[in-house]
């Protein structure tokens, strides 16, 4: 399979590594920036192009991996659809109506549109889901979850002003809310937004809200307090606690484990998550991203869209939750 990676920034380069880890050598890259093209060609030995149409004509890809900033995702996804090319799309935060329309247009066609759901491949969320489904804490009643990382630490090699995360529409904190809801909703269901407070607390040079406090009601009455922020420094934050009728589950990045206790066994049972392979200059391990690329390529080669875990409709629903939370936040100001 010949795959064209669109956008050769941090995520685009990661996706090239992912594909190469899966044994793929038929990879090319497109980016308008000369420095990114040069780096990708040198590091990974891939053909690179400065023009999208030229890349399509010369490389003749079978599929696209869209790793641009979010405002360009649908532009290239629609281009891919018009050419009959399946597309992997990084996490989106804008263009919900175009996402829904593209979902409707691709139904019943062999073209796969695969929106990213990376956290569903991480060992922590996978273990939490496994334990919830096994009923080890009975019925879930309440969730408290906080996740964050100081925004300038995301890409320390560039100013946040030169990076889409400093834009209000595609801001880092705003983008991560649906990124996290994608896996939380997979575990707990589709939520009803109840309240939200968002604000800028830091003096970082970006016109964005750097913290979202979200209150959600999940099916069967479970409540969730979800805090997403780009404030935590010098370490990242990821802490989840689920209270159930028969016990509790804790997912802690600091402890690098998931653990639970219940009324039948009050001592904590601990599952260590391991470290994985972390590329120089990156924070998260490569393995979950490789697994995500594997599910994308297998869904294409086996002509079975259901092998991929996420859909554009799922993305649309998550974005509707984000937009409703923001409406509640504005109403509360």
MOHU-V154022 format. One record per residue. RES is the residue in one letter. OMEGA is omega in degrees with one decimal (none if undefined). Layout:
# MOHU-V154022
res->RES omega->OMEGA
res->RES omega->OMEGA
This chain:
# MOHU-V154022
res->X omega->-179.8
res->X omega->-174.0
res->X omega->176.1
res->X omega->177.2
res->X omega->-177.6
res->X omega->-174.6
res->X omega->-174.2
res->X omega->172.1
res->X omega->-176.1
res->X omega->-177.1
res->X omega->178.5
res->X omega->177.7
res->X omega->177.0
res->X omega->-178.9
res->X omega->174.4
res->X omega->178.3
res->X omega->179.8
res->X omega->-178.1
res->X omega->177.8
res->X omega->176.5
res->X omega->178.2
res->X omega->176.8
res->X omega->-179.2
res->X omega->175.9
res->X omega->-179.1
res->X omega->-176.5
res->X omega->171.5
res->X omega->-179.0
res->X omega->175.3
res->X omega->173.4
res->X omega->179.2
res->X omega->-178.8
res->X omega->-177.6
res->X omega->-177.6
res->X omega->179.3
res->X omega->176.8
res->X omega->-177.7
res->X omega->-179.2
res->X omega->-178.6
res->X omega->178.8
res->X omega->-177.9
res->X omega->-174.7
res->X omega->-168.3
res->X omega->175.7
res->X omega->-179.2
res->X omega->171.8
res->X omega->-178.4
res->X omega->-176.7
res->X omega->179.4
res->X omega->-176.9
res->X omega->-175.3
res->X omega->-178.1
res->X omega->177.9
res->X omega->178.7
res->X omega->178.6
res->X omega->-176.4
res->X omega->-175.6
res->X omega->-173.0
res->X omega->179.7
res->X omega->-176.3
res->X omega->172.5
res->X omega->-177.9
res->X omega->179.1
res->X omega->167.8
res->X omega->-172.2
res->X omega->-175.8
res->X omega->175.5
res->X omega->169.5
res->X omega->-168.8
res->X omega->-176.1
res->X omega->179.5
res->X omega->-175.5
res->X omega->-174.6
res->X omega->176.4
res->X omega->-177.2
res->X omega->177.7
res->X omega->177.9
res->X omega->175.2
res->X omega->178.4
res->X omega->179.9
res->X omega->-179.3
res->X omega->179.6
res->X omega->-179.8
res->X omega->-176.6
res->X omega->172.6
res->X omega->-174.1
res->X omega->163.5
res->X omega->-173.2
res->X omega->177.2
res->X omega->-175.8
res->X omega->-176.3
res->X omega->178.6
res->X omega->-179.5
res->X omega->174.0
res->X omega->-177.2
res->X omega->-177.6
res->X omega->176.4
res->X omega->175.2
res->X omega->179.7
res->X omega->179.5
res->X omega->179.2
res->X omega->175.1
res->X omega->-178.3
res->X omega->-179.1
res->X omega->-176.2
res->X omega->177.6
res->X omega->178.6
res->X omega->176.3
res->X omega->176.8
res->X omega->-177.5
res->X omega->178.9
res->X omega->170.2
res->X omega->-169.2
res->X omega->177.1
res->X omega->-176.1
res->X omega->173.6
res->X omega->-168.7
res->X omega->-175.0
res->X omega->178.3
res->X omega->177.3
res->X omega->178.5
res->X omega->-175.9
res->X omega->-179.7
res->X omega->177.0
res->X omega->179.2
res->X omega->179.3
res->X omega->177.6
res->X omega->179.5
res->X omega->179.7
res->X omega->-178.2
res->X omega->177.7
res->X omega->-179.2
res->X omega->177.9
res->X omega->176.8
res->X omega->-174.1
res->X omega->177.9
res->X omega->-178.5
res->X omega->179.9
res->X omega->176.4
res->X omega->-177.8
res->X omega->-174.0
res->X omega->177.8
res->X omega->166.6
res->X omega->-175.0
res->X omega->173.8
res->X omega->176.3
res->X omega->179.7
res->X omega->175.3
res->X omega->-178.3
res->X omega->-169.9
res->X omega->178.8
res->X omega->177.5
res->X omega->-179.6
res->X omega->179.4
res->X omega->-175.5
res->X omega->-179.2
res->X omega->179.0
res->X omega->178.4
res->X omega->179.6
res->X omega->177.5
res->X omega->-179.5
res->X omega->-169.3
res->X omega->-172.7
res->X omega->-178.4
res->X omega->178.3
res->X omega->178.1
res->X omega->-177.4
res->X omega->-176.2
res->X omega->-177.2
res->X omega->-175.4
res->X omega->-174.3
res->X omega->-178.8
res->X omega->179.4
res->X omega->-179.6
res->X omega->-173.7
res->X omega->177.7
res->X omega->177.1
res->X omega->176.6
res->X omega->179.9
res->X omega->180.0
res->X omega->-179.9
res->X omega->179.9
res->X omega->178.1
res->X omega->179.5
res->X omega->176.3
res->X omega->-179.6
res->X omega->-167.4
res->X omega->-179.1
res->X omega->-179.4
res->X omega->-174.2
res->X omega->169.0
res->X omega->177.2
res->X omega->-179.7
res->X omega->-176.9
res->X omega->177.5
res->X omega->169.1
res->X omega->176.0
res->X omega->-173.7
res->X omega->169.2
res->X omega->-176.3
res->X omega->-175.0
res->X omega->176.9
res->X omega->179.2
res->X omega->-172.9
res->X omega->179.2
res->X omega->179.2
res->X omega->-178.8
res->X omega->166.6
res->X omega->-176.3
res->X omega->174.4
res->X omega->173.3
res->X omega->169.9
res->X omega->-173.1
res->X omega->174.9
res->X omega->-174.7
res->X omega->171.7
res->X omega->179.4
res->X omega->-179.9
res->X omega->-178.7
res->X omega->170.3
res->X omega->-180.0
res->X omega->178.2
res->X omega->178.6
res->X omega->168.5
res->X omega->-176.6
res->X omega->177.0
res->X omega->175.0
res->X omega->-177.7
res->X omega->173.7
res->X omega->-173.2
res->X omega->-171.0
res->X omega->176.4
res->X omega->3.5
res->X omega->-180.0
res->X omega->173.5
res->X omega->178.3
res->X omega->168.4
res->X omega->-177.0
res->X omega->179.5
res->X omega->173.2
res->X omega->178.5
res->X omega->175.7
res->X omega->178.7
res->X omega->-179.5
res->X omega->-175.8
res->X omega->-179.2
res->X omega->179.8
res->X omega->177.8
res->X omega->176.1
res->X omega->173.4
res->X omega->-173.2
res->X omega->174.4
res->X omega->179.2
res->X omega->178.4
res->X omega->-177.8
res->X omega->-179.2
res->X omega->163.7
res->X omega->178.5
res->X omega->176.4
res->X omega->171.8
res->X omega->176.9
res->X omega->-174.3
res->X omega->177.9
res->X omega->-179.7
res->X omega->-172.5
res->X omega->176.4
res->X omega->-178.6
res->X omega->169.3
res->X omega->-167.9
res->X omega->175.8
res->X omega->178.5
res->X omega->-171.2
res->X omega->-179.6
res->X omega->-174.3
res->X omega->-176.6
res->X omega->-178.4
res->X omega->-177.6
res->X omega->178.1
res->X omega->177.4
res->X omega->180.0
res->X omega->-179.9
res->X omega->-179.5
res->X omega->-176.0
res->X omega->179.8
res->X omega->-176.7
res->X omega->-168.2
res->X omega->178.9
res->X omega->179.0
res->X omega->175.3
res->X omega->179.1
res->X omega->178.6
res->X omega->177.3
res->X omega->179.3
res->X omega->-179.7
res->X omega->176.8
res->X omega->-176.3
res->X omega->178.7
res->X omega->177.9
res->X omega->178.6
res->X omega->-174.7
res->X omega->179.2
res->X omega->178.1
res->X omega->-177.9
res->X omega->-176.6
res->X omega->-176.6
res->X omega->177.8
res->X omega->176.9
res->X omega->-166.8
res->X omega->-171.2
res->X omega->178.7
res->X omega->175.4
res->X omega->177.3
res->X omega->175.1
res->X omega->178.9
res->X omega->179.8
res->X omega->-179.1
res->X omega->178.5
res->X omega->179.3
res->X omega->175.1
res->X omega->176.0
res->X omega->177.2
res->X omega->-176.1
res->X omega->178.1
res->X omega->176.0
res->X omega->179.6
res->X omega->175.1
res->X omega->178.1
res->X omega->178.9
res->X omega->179.9
res->X omega->179.8
res->X omega->-177.4
res->X omega->-177.0
res->X omega->none
